[in-house]
């Protein structure tokens, strides 16, 4: 569902309403450092930025925006900046349609 990567996480399942609750909880846990695998994969101190890699999600619906906004809030609560990489075009289009694209830190390199 979510893999820990250096400095962040990689979502490996579709970000749809069916997986939203589990993704939300798992991502927030990793961001707060409460996930044992994530804690082992990270350095002693938390980095100032946190990467969310969406390159493997395949599918996303509007619930993905809710998850990303919640992860953004959690990252800020832990004093980190969030960077969203490899977001599918459909997800960025949804963010634009709903007017939340300016709030989400999509990587310009994608």
JOKAQUI-V489465 format. One record per residue. N is the residue number from 1. RES is the residue in one letter. SS is DSSP state (a for helix, b for strand, c for the rest). PSI is psi in whole degrees, -180 to 180 (* if undefined). D_FIRST is the distance of its C-alpha to the first C-alpha in Angstrom with 1 decimal. Layout:
N/RES/SS/PSI/D_FIRST
N/RES/SS/PSI/D_FIRST
This chain:
1/X/c/-55/0.0
2/X/b/130/3.8
3/X/b/139/6.8
4/X/b/136/10.2
5/X/b/160/12.9
6/X/c/121/16.6
7/X/c/14/17.3
8/X/b/-150/13.9
9/X/b/158/10.2
10/X/b/124/8.5
11/X/b/131/6.0
12/X/c/9/5.1
13/X/c/160/5.3
14/X/c/139/8.7
15/X/b/81/9.7
16/X/c/173/12.1
17/X/c/-31/13.9
18/X/c/-28/12.1
19/X/c/2/8.8
20/X/a/-49/10.8
21/X/a/-46/11.7
22/X/a/-42/8.5
23/X/a/-43/7.3
24/X/a/-50/10.9
25/X/a/-45/11.4
26/X/a/-43/8.7
27/X/a/-43/9.9
28/X/a/-38/13.4
29/X/a/-44/13.3
30/X/a/-44/12.5
31/X/a/-35/15.1
32/X/c/-3/17.5
33/X/c/22/17.1
34/X/c/0/16.4
35/X/c/122/13.4
36/X/a/-44/15.2
37/X/a/-41/13.1
38/X/a/-40/13.2
39/X/a/-40/16.8
40/X/a/-33/17.7
41/X/a/-19/16.4
42/X/c/168/18.3
43/X/c/178/22.1
44/X/c/-44/24.5
45/X/c/151/24.7
46/X/c/137/22.2
47/X/c/161/22.6
48/X/c/-14/24.2
49/X/b/159/21.5
50/X/b/125/17.7
51/X/b/134/15.9
52/X/b/113/12.9
53/X/b/118/12.2
54/X/c/14/11.4
55/X/c/-19/12.9
56/X/c/10/10.2
57/X/c/-28/9.4
58/X/c/-53/12.4
59/X/c/144/13.2
60/X/b/143/13.7
61/X/c/-170/16.2
62/X/a/-22/18.1
63/X/a/-26/15.5
64/X/a/-36/13.7
65/X/a/-40/16.9
66/X/a/-44/17.0
67/X/a/-48/13.7
68/X/a/-39/15.0
69/X/a/-38/18.4
70/X/a/-41/17.2
71/X/a/-37/15.4
72/X/a/-46/18.7
73/X/a/-44/20.7
74/X/a/-41/18.9
75/X/a/-44/19.3
76/X/a/-37/23.0
77/X/a/-29/23.5
78/X/c/9/22.5
79/X/c/24/24.9
80/X/c/154/22.6
81/X/b/142/22.4
82/X/b/141/19.2
83/X/b/127/18.9
84/X/b/118/16.7
85/X/b/152/16.8
86/X/c/38/16.5
87/X/c/133/16.2
88/X/c/150/17.1
89/X/a/-37/20.7
90/X/a/-36/20.0
91/X/a/-43/18.1
92/X/a/-33/20.9
93/X/a/-43/23.4
94/X/a/-43/22.1
95/X/a/-41/22.3
96/X/a/-44/25.8
97/X/a/-43/26.8
98/X/c/-2/25.9
99/X/c/18/27.5
100/X/c/-1/24.7
101/X/a/-40/24.3
102/X/a/-21/26.7
103/X/a/-25/24.6
104/X/c/128/21.4
105/X/c/70/21.7
106/X/b/137/20.7
107/X/c/134/21.7
108/X/c/-16/25.0
109/X/c/-12/24.4
110/X/c/*/22.1
